[in-house]
Amino acid sequence: MLKLKMLNGTYYLANQFANYSMKKVYLAIPVLLFHFAASAQKLDSLSVEKIMRDPKWIGVSPSAVFWGEDSKNVYFSWNPDKNKSDSLYAVSVEGKQVTKVGSAQRRSLAPQGEYNKNKTLKLYEKYGDIFLLDLKTGTTRQLTYTTDQEFFASFSGKDDKVVFRRGDNLFSLSINTGELVQLTNFQKGSKLKDARLNEQDQWLKNQQLSEFEILKQRKAFKDESLKAKKQDQPKRLKEIYLEGRTVNNLKASPDGQIITFNLTSDGDERHTLVPTYVTESGYTEEIPTRPKVGGEQESKEFFIYNKSLDSVYQVSTLQIPGIYDLPDYLKDYPSEKKIREKNKSERSVNFQTPIWSEDGKNVIVTAYSLDNKDRWIFSLDASNGKLKLIDRQRDEAWIGGPGIDGYNENIGWIDNSLVYFQSEALGFSHLYTYNLSTNKKQQITTGNWEVQDVQLSADKASFYLTANKEHPGTKDFYKIGVKGGVLEKLTSMKGANEVSLSPDEKWLAIRYSYSNKPWELYLQENKVGATVLQITNSVSDEFKSYSWREPEVISFVNRSGNEVYARLYRPTKPHPNKPAVIFVHGAGYLQNAHYWWSNYFREFMFHNLLADKGYTVLDIDYQASSGYGRNCRTNIYRHMGGADLNDQVDGAKLLADKYGVNAKAIGIYGGSYGGFITLMAMFNQPEVFKAGAALRSVTDWAHYNHGYTANILNSPIEDSIAYHRSSPLYFANGLKGRLLMCHGMVDVNVHFQDIVRLSQRLIELGKNDWELAVYPMEDHGFVEASSWTDEYKRIFKLFEEELKH
């Protein structure tokens, strides 16, 4: 059993049979302590082989933190024994005891679900069925037990029924009586197609009925019987035919009388196939992946089924403000712009799932234009499908930012007339409210910082926020009233604080880390200035035996006047040639110049190794990195490899001007988007970068996916200029320095085809100083220690050979 023991006013985690390291361990048997100390390894110096081992050598941090329903225990995944997989642990807020959760108890724990209004019942899905937990008694009822999967379970407006989806349809189940009612009747195929007779068949049928009296009599008798039968039966639920489409976003109003849904038509069915060569069967096999950017996209239509009127009607997009607006980039294509202005057509729009007020009288819905330029928030009159605008955010680059895009949307009801949402309209993602009764919008938070997550308190009087208010490279937990006011900072540790709030809102479970300290679990009362108690101590003695640098978080002003943040690793003893390496993190909206433990922990360790070997290392949050607001996010619009590459060049100049680096001995490397920037740097700035390592790189954006790329570059057909100036393939002739490229052959994100096409281009151009290392069994993110080791030995060798001479 794991326990927290106190010594001199400090808590320490103790385990009688520990085979993993902690700050201090108290054991009853001195022999065990001796054996433990003797078996501990010390990391005297760094090497690629040591760094790139299975990450368990560092210690396994706690993850997947959640609270028990009674707020007495925090549960988390952890692996202090370095087993093959994590186990579930729990810590009590009362006794502060950490225990391993047994399999029986683990199975009994309810997963995430939905609560009724009084927080006395909880609905959740498990094994494809629906369960109901009584929070007062702790008893659980299994509501469904079928071979079908039931999902998206929710309470009805009066909390007396459970509404859930099974297959294509919604059902309602009475909690008290068990009565099961089908709410929708979606049917495959088309009613018109199924019922239609061609002209020949209809002629034959008419002939038969006109020539044979008995047929005519029998048909009349059958029609009368069917008519009488229909009169005796209850009214049949309206059939809604899918006509080859799929139904999604099914949502019932609190009273169950209104059903909203989307019907989606499939997009481009042609997907890239990724061959895998090393297989169990011995045969080459193919992995189906994704279509390329610019292909035909899914189209969604938004419908309302009014049960009381027994009618279905589509919500028209023609009533949306700005539905005909054209994007600004068309100025570069005057003939196309002229055609579009003449032949006006509404833009395609996707509606999200509507959100009903608790009393069922109001409903809001968000919509996003498929050209990524607009997000609208509407109130919806479900009786007629009319929309009333609450907020429109237009961005000539693309809609995005924390809590705003359609994949990560923070929006909801505070009361029956007051809604909250996030908007980046003024440059940073902030929290707003809108009152449907007064039509008044209020900005709740403001400043040159971002609200990154939002949670409404149980009493609906306050918001809990995760934000980077104090520094772009920190994450703290705050509280503010729903009407605004003082922003109270609840966390105090510098770095990243990932907070899970207890159901009773009395405790914070904090997963915290710092630049050179991996994630650990802490407990704190939900009060400003409360004492923070460390629960886990996961890091191995071997990891702690090396003095890991705390990278300096610096900033510099780039050529456009923007402040750019970066991590700097300085050598204690610079190599005589004063070399430097610039690391470029990946994208997808990411940040790395921060004060917490990086997802790039292997690179963090590699940068320590480089600094030990006399290199200066700079890790830049270039234009388009997250955490810095809308302008930074969109500064690469229509030109990847433009402003973001300029930041790498300006960073190289900073290294030479301020930190004494040899301007002729600077290398660059990175993976994914970082690999792309490395290629653009080596092709377009060969005088700045002597050597580069491009890992799992995008080489031609026209071959990447639609969801990410179309935001930034539009589509290849509509904006060929953007793709041409953003793709390394077109600039390969500029290569002068030495280039290493590494790529996994079963990469389903950036396909191996990308690097093969660039290799062929380099061959045709007669380039010599490049090499390609391939990894037959690796996807985009490597998993095998042997692959990581091989890759980084090659990177290290490249820099050693090219930058120290």
N, C-alpha and C positions, 0 to 999 in steps of 0.2 A: 504494500500500500504506500502511496505517495502522500506525504504530509508537509505542511508548512510549519517550520519550527522557528522560534524567535531567539535571537542572540544579540545582546546589546541593542535592543530596540529595532532590529532588522529581521525581516522574514527571509528564510531560506527554504528551498524545496529539498526534502530528504527522502531517500528510498533505501530500505535495508538491503535490497538485492540489486542495486543499480549497476548496469554495465554501460552506462553512458555518463557523460561528464556534466557537472554543474559547478556553480560558483564554490559552494562548500557542501560537503557530504558528511553526514554524521552517521556512523555505523557502529553497531554494538560489538562487532568482532574485529579487533585490530588486524588480524591476518587478511581479512577481506580488503581492508583499506590498503594494505601493502600490495596485495595482488592487483588491485585497481590502479594504483599509482604506477606500478611497474609495467603494466600493460599499456599505459597511455603513451601515445606517440607525440613527438615534438616536431614541429615544422621549422627547421632551421633556415631553410632557403626555399625559394619557389622554383618550380619547373612546370612546363606544360603538362607533363605526365601527372604530376601531383594535383594540379588545378582541375584537370578535366576528368578526374575519376567520377564515379557515381556520386552525385551531390550529397548522398547520405553521409559522406565523410565529414561534411560541415556540421551535420545535425539537422533534424527535420523539424521545421517550425510548425506551430499549431495553425490550423486552417478550418474553414467551414464552421465558424462559430455560430451557435444558436442557443436560445434560452429555453428552459423548461417552462411549461404553462404556468406554474406557480411562482415563477421568478426566484426560486430558491437555488437552482443549479444552472450553470453554464456548461454546455456540451461543445466539444470541439474534436476535430480529427488531429491525431498526433502520432508520432512514431519514435519515441525516445529510445526504443530498443533496436531501431534500424532493421525492422523486419521487411519483408517484401512489399507489404502494403501497410497503410495507416490503420490505426484502431481508433475507436471512439472513447474519449475520456470525459469526465465531468468534474467540476469543482463546485463546492458548496459555498454560497456567500456567507453562511453562518459559521461553519467550522473551518472554512478555507481549506478543506481537504480535497486533494486530487485523487480520483479513483478511476480505474479502467472499467468501462461499462461492459457487462457481460452480454452475450449474444441474445439471451431471452429478453433482457431489459431493453436492448437496442431495438429489437423487433417491435417492442410495445410502444416505443416513442412515436408520437404523431408527427408526420412531416408538416411542412408549411401548408397552410390552408386558409379558410375564410371564417370569420367570426360573425355571430349574430349581433344585433345592436347592443344587447346587454352584456356581451362578452361572457355568456354562460355556456354557449355551445360553439363547437368548432367543427367545420366540415373539412375533410381532406380526402385525397385520392391515394390509393395504395394498391399495387398489383392489378390495376385496371378497374378497381371497384371503388365505391364511395363509402366512407365511414363517418360516423357522427360521434364526437367526443363530448361528454357532459363534464364541463370543467369543475362543477361543484362536487360531483361524486367520483369523478375520475373513471367512470365507466364508458365503454365504447360500444356502439351499435354498428354492425355492418348493414348498410342500407341496400346495397346491390350485391349480387353474387351471380355473375353471368359470364359467358365466354366472350361476350362483346366487351369493348373497353368503354367505360363511362368516364367523362372528364369535364373540365370547366364547371365544376359544381359551385353553386352559390345559393344563398338564401333568397326566398321571395321577399317582397316588401313587408309582409307581416311576420316574417320569420317562421311561418308555420309549414312552409313547403321548401323542398330542395329542387332547384332547377339545374339540370345537367344535360350534357350532350352525349348522345349515343349514335354512332354512325354519322349520318348527315342531318339528324333531327334533334330537336329539343324536347325534353320530357320534364314533367313536374311530378314530384313524389311527396305526398302528405306525410309529415313527420308523425302525426298522431294516428292516422288511420291506415297508412300504407297505400292509399289510393294512387295509382299510377296513371297519369294523363299525358297523352302525346300532344305537344303544342304545335308542331309543324309537320308537314307532309311533303318533303322534298322527294321528287322522283327523278330517276335517271331518264335520259332520252328527251324526246319532244312530243308533246300531246298532238300537235298538228301532224307531225310526221307519222306517228303511230296510227292516227285515225284516218289519214288521207288515203283515198283510193285513186289510182290513176284512171284516165278517161276510158281505157279499154275495160278495166274491171267494173267501173261504174255502169257502163253500157250493158255488160253481161248481166249484172245484178238487176237492172231495170227491166231487161228482157224477160228474165226468169219470173219476176213478180207479175209482169203483165200477161204472160202466157199460161201460167199455172195457178189456178184458183186456190188449190189446197195450200200451196206455198204462201199465197197472200193471206189466207185465213190464219195459218199457223204463225206468221209474222205478227199479225194484229193481236193474236192471243198472247204471244210472248211479250210484245210491247206493253200490253195492259197489265200483265203480271209484274213486269219490272217496275211499272209506274206505281202499282199498289204496294209493292215491296218497299220502294223508296219512301213512300208516305208513312209506312209503319216504322221504318228505321230512323234513328237519330241522324241529324244532318252530318254528312261526311266532311271530314276535315279537308280544307281546300288543298288541292294538289298544286304544287309549284314545280315545274319541270326545269331541270338544270340545263338541258340542251347542250351537253358537252362541257359545261363549266363546273367548277367546284364551288362549294359554299363554305364561307368562313366568316369569322367575326359575328357569329350568331349571338344575339343578346336579347333577353326578354325584359320588358319594363317591369317595375315592381309589382304591378297588378296582373302581369302576364298577358295583357290584351294587345300589346304592341310588340312585334318581333322585328328587330333590325338585322340586316345581313348583307354581306357582299357576295356577289357572284364573280368569280375570277376566270378569265379565259387564259389558256396557257400561252406562254411566250415561245421563244426560240427553243426548239427541241434538239438542235444539233449541239452536242456537248463534246469537248475535247476528251479523247481517250489517252490515258497515261499508261504505257506498258510497264510491267514489272517483270524483271528478268530472273531474279533469284526467288524461286517459289518452291513450295512443298511438292507440287506435282511434277516439277521438272520442265513444265511447259511455260512459255511466255504467256502471261495473263494480262488483261487490260482492266484498268480502273476508270470507270466513267466519272468525269469531274463536272466542270461548269462550262457554260457558253462563254463566248468572248464579249467584250464591251461592244455596245452598239447594235446587238441583235434585237429581235422583236421581244419586247418586254410583256410581262403579264399585264392585263388590263382588268380593272376592278370596277364594277358598277354597284352602287349603293341603293338598297331597296328597303321598303317598310311593308310589313304584313300587318294590316289592321284586322284583328280577329273579329271585333264587333261589327265591322263593315264587310267582313269576308272579302277583302280586296288587297291587292298587292300593287304598290306604285313605286316607281323609281324616283330617287331624289335627283333633280336635274342640276347639272353643273353649270348651266347657263346663267343661273342666278348668282354665281360666285363673283365678287368684285375682282376685276382684273383678269378674268378668265381668258381674254384674248391678248393679253400683254405679251409682247415679243422680247426676247433677251437682248441685252445691249451688244453682245458679241457679234450680232448679225451685221453691225456696221462694217465689219471686215469682209462681208459677203453681200455687197449691195444688190446684186441681181436677185439673190435668194430672198433678201429682205423685201424687195419690191414685190416679189411674187406672193409672199406671205401677207403683206399688207393688203394686197388686192383680194386674195382668197382667204378671208378670215375664217379661222376654225378654232374652236375652243381647245384649250390644252387638256391633256389627260390628267386626271386627279385620282388619288387614292384616299379613301376615307378610313379613319381608324374606328375601333369599336366605340360606340357611344357610351357616355357615362351618365347615369340617371341620378338625380337628387334623391335623398332618402325618402321624401314624401311622394316621389313619383310624378311631380308636377312639372319638373324642368329636366332637360337633357342637353348635354353639350357634346360636340363631336369635333375632332380636328381633321383637317384634310391637308394633303401635301401634293404639290404639282409634280408630275413625273419628270419635268425638266429641272427639278431641284431648286427652283427660284422662289417658291412661296410656301408658307405655312399659314393656314387660316384656322381660327377657332370660332365655332358657331354655336349659337343656341338653336335647337331644332324643334320645330313644331311638328310632332310626330303624327298629328291628325291630317296633315296635308303635305308634308315634306318640305315646308318652307324653312329657309335658313336665315338667321339674323347674325350679322358679323359682331364678334366680340373683340377679336384682335387679328390683324394681318401683319406678318413679318415677311418683308420682301428683301431678298439679298441677290444682287446681280452676280455674285460668285455662286455660293450655294448655302442652303439652310443647314445649320449644324450647331455644334456647341453642346455643353453638358445639359442634360434634361430637356433637349429641344427636338432632336431628330426623331423620326418615327420608330426607331428601335430602342430609344432610351428617353421616354417622354415622362416628365413630371407634371401631372395635371390632375386636379380632383376638386371635390366639393368641400368647403368648410362648413357651410350650412345650406339650407335649401335655396338660397339665392346668391351665395358668394362662392366664387371659384378661385382657384390659384393655378398659376402656371409659370413657366420660365420663358424668358425672351432674351435674345442677344441684340435687340434693336439698337441699344445705345453703346454697343461695342463689347460688353462683357455679359455673360449669362447671369441674369439676376431674377429675383422672385417678384411676381406681381399678383395682385388680386383684381377681380372684376365683379361688381355687384349688378346682377341682372335686373334688380328692381330700380336702381338709380342710374344704371348705365355708366357708373363711375369706375375708372381704372386707377389703381394705386400701385406705385412701385414700393416694395417693402425693403429691399436691400439695394445698395448703390455703391459704386466705387470701382477702381481699376483692379478688380479681383473677381473671381468666379465663385458662384454657388454651384457645387458639383453634385450635391444630392440633397433631397428634401424629404422630411417625414413630418406628418401632422401629429401633434400630441393627441392623446386619448380624449382629453376634454375639449379639443379643437380650439384651444385658446392660444396655442403657440406652435411655431415651427421649430424642428430640429434640423440644422443644416450642417453639411460638410462643406468646408470652403478653404480657400488659400489666401485669406485676408492679410495675414501678417507678412507673407512672402510667397512668391509663385512656387517655391520649392517646399512648402509645408502643407499639411492637411490637418485641420482642427475641427472640432465639433462645437457647434454654437446653438444658442437658443434665442428666439426672438418672437415677440407677440404677433398675432395674425394681422394686427393693425399697424405693425411697425414698432419703432421705438428702439430701445437699447439692445445691442447685439451682445449677448453674454457668452464669453468663451468658457467652455466647460472642461476642455482638455488643457494640459500644461506642458506636456513633453514635446520638445522640438523634434520634428520629423514628420512621420505620417501616423495619424490616429484613425484607424478603421473601427468605428464604434457600432456595437450591437446593443440597442437599448432594451432593458428588461421589460416584460409586459406591464409590470406595475410602475415602470418609469422611475424606479428608485436607484437603479444601478446601471453602470456602463461597463460592458465587457469590451476591452480595447485591445485590438491587435496592433501592436506598435513596433516600429523599426526606425533605425537611424542609418546614416550613410554607410557605416562600416559595421553595423550590428543587425543581424537578421531578425525576422519577426518573432515576437514573443507575446504571450497573453497577459493582460493586466486587468485588475478590477478596481473600480472607483465608484463611490457614491455619486449620484447625479446632483452634484453641488459645485458651485464655483469654488476653486481652491481646495477641493477635497484631496485627501491623501490617496496616492496611487500605489497599489499593491501588485508586485510582479508575481505571477502564478507559475509560469513555465520558465525553464532555463534549458534551452535546447541545444546550444552550441557546444561542439566537442572541444575537449582540451587541446587536441591537435590544431584546430582552427584558431583557438585563442592563443596558442603559443607563438603565433606570428603577429607582429605589430602592424596590422593593416592600416594603411593610410586613411585618414579622413580627407577625402578630396575637397579642395577649396571650391566653393561655389562663387564664381566671379561673374562679372558682367562687363560687356564692352558695347560701344555704339557702332553699329554697322554703317555702311556707306549711305544707307537711306535714312539714317537718323534714328533707327529703332534700337532700343536696348535689348541686347542678346545675352542670355545666361548660359553658363557653361561650367563643367567640372574640370578642374585642373589638378593633375598629378605631377609633382615636381621631384626630380631625383635628388637625393642627398649628395651624390657624387656624379655630376653630369659626365658623360663620355666626352673625350677630347674633341670629337667632331660635332658635339652638341645637337644630336638628332632629335626629332620630334615625330609623334604620330597623332593624327586626328581620327577619332572614332565617330562614326555617323550612326545614330540609332535608327531603328526601323520606324515605320509610319503606321498609318491607320489611326492617326491622332494619338500621339504618344509623347511622353516627357521623360527626360533622364537626368537633367541638371537639377537634382532635388536633394533633399536631406533625408531620404529614406532608402532602405535596402532595395536595390534595383532588381528588376526582372532580368537585367543583364548582369547577373552576379558572376558568371564566368568571365565576362569581359572586365568587370571590376577587378577580379583577381589577376587577370592577364595584364591589366594596366599597372597593378602593383609590381608585377614581374618586370614589365618594361621599365618602370621607374627605377627598380633595383639595378637594371642593366644600363642605366645612364640616359634613358629617354625622358623627355617631357611629353606628357600625354594631355590632349585637350578633347573633351567630350561636349559637343555644342548642342544646345536646344535651338536648332535653326528655324527659319520661318516655316510655319505650318505645325510646329510643335504645340502640344496641348498645354493648357494652364495659363495662357497669356492673352486670351481674348480673341475677338472676331478678326481683327486686322491681321494679327499674326497667323491665325488659322487659314485665312484666305489669300495670303500674300503669294501663294504659288498658283493661284487660279490661272489656267490656260498656259502656264509655263512651269512645269516641274523641271528642276535643274536650272532655274533662273535665280530668284532671290534666295532660295535655300542653298544653292551652290555658292552664291556670293558670300554667304555667312561663313562657309568653310574657308574661302579665300581670305576673307577679312580676319578670320581666326588665325590663319597661317601668318598673316602680317603682324598680328598682335604678338604671336609667339616670338617672332624675330625682333620686333621693336621693343617689347617690354620685358621679355623673359630670356633674352640672349640666345635664342635658338638659331642654328645655322639655317638660313633660308633656302639653302641648296640641299638640305638633308631632311625633308619633311615627307612623311608617308601618310596614307589615308586608307581606312578600311571600314567595312560595315556590312550588315546583312539585310536582305530584302530591300526596303527603300534605301537603307544605308549602302547596299551593294549597287543600287541604281545610281546614287549620288557619286559613289566611288568611280563608276564607269564614266559618268559625265565629267568628273574632275580630271580623270586621266586622259580623256579625249579632248576636253575643251580648255583645260588649264595645265598643260604639260610642263610649263615653266615653273609652276608652283609646287607640283607634287611629283616627286621622283619615282615613287613606287606606290602601288595600290593593290589591295586584296578585296575583290568584289564577291560577296557570298550570296547565294540564292537570289540573284539579281533580276529585277525586271529590266529587259533590254528593249522592249517595244510595247508601249502602253496600249496599243491597239489589240494586244493579245492578252491583256489582263481582264479582270472581271468588271461587270457593269456597275454594281452597287457602289464600289469605291471610286472607280475611275471616272464615271460619267459626272459625278459631282464636280470634279476638279477640271476635267478637260472637255466636258460635254460628250459628244459621240464622234467617232472618226469620220462619219459621212457628213455630219453637220459642221464640224470644226476641225478640219484636216490640218489647219495651221498649227493649232495647239498640240496635236499629236506629233507633227513633224519636228517642232522645236523642242519637244519634251522627251524624245526617245533616243537613247544612246546609239541604236543601230545606225542612225543617220550621221553620226559624228565619229565613227570608229577610225576614220582616216587620220584623225588628230593624235592617235596614240604615239608617244615617244618614249615614255618611261616603261618600267617593267611592271607587268600586270599579271596577277594571279586571280583566277576565277574558280570558285568551288560551288558545286550544285548537287543536291540530292536528285537521284533519277526517278524517284516516285513522289516528287513534289506535286501535290494536288492544288497548291495555292499559286505559286509562280512556277509554271510548268517547265520541265527540263527542256522542252522545245525552245524556250526563250534563249537559253545559253547555247544551244546547238545552232540556232539561226545566227547568233552573233559570232560564233566560232567560224562558221562558213564565211561570214562577211570579212573577218580578219584574215582568213586564208586567201580569199580573192583579192584583198588589198595588199597582200604580200608582207604583212606584219610579222615580226619575229619574236619580240620580247614579251610573249604571253604564254600562259599555260592554263590548262583546264584540269582540275581534279574532280572526279565524279564519285558519288557515293551511292552504290546500287540499291541499298536497302533503306535509305533515308528520305523522309518527307521534308516539308519546309522547315520544321523545327526538329533538329537532330535529337535522337534519343539514346544512341549508343555511345558510351564513353570512348570507345575505340575511334569512332568517327570524329568526335570533338577533338580528340588528341591529335589525330592525323591532320585535321584541318588547321589547327592552331600551331602545330609544329611547322607547317608550310608557311603560315603567315609570319611566324617569328623568324624563320630562316630568310624569308624575303627581306624583312627589315634589317636583319643583321648584315646581310650581304650588300644591300643597296644604300643604307643610310649611315653606315659607320666608316665610309671610305670617301 
